[in-house]
Amino acid sequence: MKKLLFLLILAFAGSVWGASVDVPTVNLSLSAPDSPKQLVTSLNVLVVLTLLFLAPSLVMVMTTFTRFVIVFGFLRQALGTQQVPPTQILVMLAMILTFFVMEPVGKKAYDEGIKPYIEEKIGYEEAYERTTLPFKNFMIRNTREKDLALFVRIRHLQNPKSVKDVPLSVVIPAFLISELKTAFEIGFLLFLPFLIIDMVVASILMSMGMMMLPPVMISLPFKILVFVLIDGWNLLIGNLITAVK
């Protein structure tokens, strides 16, 4: 699993920063295995290919992508614009912002771990530790101590003394639920001003006796107007990126 994760990080860093990364080729055949060892090797290749298919998901849970895409979803619901902006646009925006935020982390991981490993200056074990350490530091900085302690306790591990002592199998789920909590907190704050607009519009319509007219139809232009006047995208994205430690 460590080797696979290291290869995923290597491919991720190489694709983002234009590094030349040699990926080994695998020749597959449908011939029957001649020995149990050959069968095990074929099964291992199948498992690796399956995990590589899930590589984008594995990489995204180690970044701020989760926070961005959930906040953008909350924003669209708070505005009440249904499918505007489209889901594809919001996902692409979240990915672009994720690459922007994670660029220093990925560059550091590549320079300290992957590049020396490709140049055969260090061994695999040292390259793995150097490559994953920047990602660990980033995730732990953005992880609540309570969430990290939860998974340490579930795994019955001793209290780690440093970042290197915390395994990725503990850091990743702790980071993910911390990101979910942060995204929901931001989503709640986004809903408040638009909820007030909806309540004011609904109260005015009721006082005028226009109960058959949907309040959302009237409040939607006002919510969009307010969002545009305060330069909402600039304000939201600026605060999202600034909040990342």
N, C-alpha and C positions, 0 to 999 in steps of 0.2 A: 504493500500500500504506500509505503514511503517513497519507493522508487517511482511509482506511478504519479504521485502527487508532485514529486520533483520534476518529472517530465512535463506535467501540465503547467507548472509555473514557468519552466524553461520555454515552452511553446508560447505561453501568454506574454512573457517579457519580450521574446524575440519578435512576435508579431506586432507589438505595440511600439517598440523602439527601433524597429528596422534592423535588428541584429541578424547575422547570418547563423542560422541554427540548422545543423544537419540532423534530420530525422531519419532513423533507420527504417528500411523497407521490410515488409513482411510478405512472404510468398505463401499463399494458402492453396491447398489442394484437397480434393475430396477422396483421396485414396485411403484405404483402410490402414489403421496403425499397425506396425509390425511388432510393437512391444508395448507393455504398460507405460514405460517412460515416455514413449512418443505420444501416447494418448493423453498423459498428463500435460505434456507440453502443448498439445493442441487445445486442451481445455483452458490452459493458462492464457493462450493467445486470445481465445474467445472472451474470457473475462476481461482482459485488457482492452479489447476492442469495444466491449460494452461500456466500460468505464470511460473510455475516451469519448464515446458518444455523449456521455453525461458531463464531459469536461467543462462546457460553458457554465452549467449550473454549479459545479463544484467551485469554479473560480468566483462566480458572482456572490456566493455566500460568504466569501472572505473579503468582500469589498462593501462600499456604501450603496451598492445598487439597490438593495432591499429597502433602505430608508427612502431613497429618492423616488422609486416607483410607487411606493405606498402613499407617500405624501402627495404626489401628483394625482393619484387616484382619489384621495380625499378632497383635493382642491376641485376636481371636476364635479364631484358629487355636491360639494358645498355651493358651487356656482349654479348647479342644476342645468348644465348645458348638455346633458345626456352624453352623446358621443363626440363632443367637440371640446378640446382637441381629440383626434382619433387615438385609439390605444397604441397604434404603431408609433405615432409621433411621440407620445409620452414615454414609451419604452426606449426609443432611440435617444431622446433627450436624457433620460436617466443613465443610459450607457455612456453617452458622451461625457456627462458630468462625472461619472465614475472613473473613466479613463483620466480625466483632468485631475481629479483628487488623488488617484492612486499612482500617477506618474512618478512622483518622487520616491514612493515606496518601491515600486517595481524597478526603477532605475538603480536604486541602491542594492536591491536583491540581485539584479543582474551583474552589476559591477563587482560586488563582493563575493558572490557565490557562483553564478553560472559562467561568467566570462573566464575566471581562473580555471574552472573545471573543464571548459572547452579547450583551453590552452594547455591542459594537462599539468597545471601547476599544483593542484590540490587533488585529493582523493574524493570519492563519492560521499563518504560520511561527513567530511568537513564541508563539502559543497552544499550538502543538504542542510546542515545546521546554519551556514551563512545565508543561504537563500531564503529559508523560512523565517529566520529571526526578524527581518524588517516587517514581514507580514504579521508575525506574532506581536511585535511591539505595537503596531498600528491597531490590531484588533483588541488587545488588552487595554490600550488607552481609551478606547471607545466602548469598553465593556464594564458594566456595573460589577462591583465587587461581590454583591449578593448573588448575581447570576453565575459568576465564575466559581464561587464557593459551592453553589448548588451542584454543579457537575463534578467538582472535586470530591464532594461528599458522596455522590452517587457512585463514583468509581472507587471509593474507599482509598483515596490517595492521601499521602501526607501533604501538609501545607507546603506549597512550593516556596523556595527561597529566592528564586530569580525567574525571569521570563523563560530561560532555557529549560527550566525544570517543568514547565507546563506543557503537556503534549497537545498537539494540534487537535486531537480527538476531543479534548476538553475545551480548548479555546474557541473552536468554530461554533459549536452549538450555543455556548455562553454569549459569544458576540452576536449571534443571530437573534436570540431572544431580546438582547439589549437593544438591537436596532429596531426590532418590532415595537418595543415599548416606546422608544424615542419617536418613531414614526407616528404612533397613535397619539402621543402627547402633542406633537406638532399638528396633526390632523384635527384634534379637538380645538386647538387655538385658532385654526383656520375656519372652523365651522361657526365660531361664536359671532363674528361681525355679520356674516351672511344670514345667520339665524335671526339676529336682531332686525335686519332689513325685512325678512319674511314676516316676522311678527308685527312690525309696524305697518306693512302693507296690508296684512290680513285684518288688523284692527281698523284701519281706515276704510277698507271695503265693507266690513261689517257695520260700521257706523253709518255708511252711506246706503245701507240696505242692498248692496250688490253681492248677495251671498252665493249666487249661482256662478259668478265669475271666479275662475281658479286664481288664487293669490299668486301662485308661482308664475303665471303668465305675465302678471304685472311687475312682480319683483325681479324677474330675470334681467330685464334691461338695466334696472338700477344697480343690481349686483355687478353686472359687467362694467357699467360706467364707473362705479367706485373702484373696481379692480384696476381698470385702465388708468384712472386719475392718479392713483397712488403708485403707479408703475409696479404692479403686483409681481410680475415675473422677475424683474430685477431685484426687488426686495426679498422675495421668497428664496430665489436661488442664492443670492448673496448670503442670507442668513443660514441656509442649509450648508453651504460650503464652509462658512466661518465656524459653524458649530462642530465641524469635524476636528478632532484633536490630532 
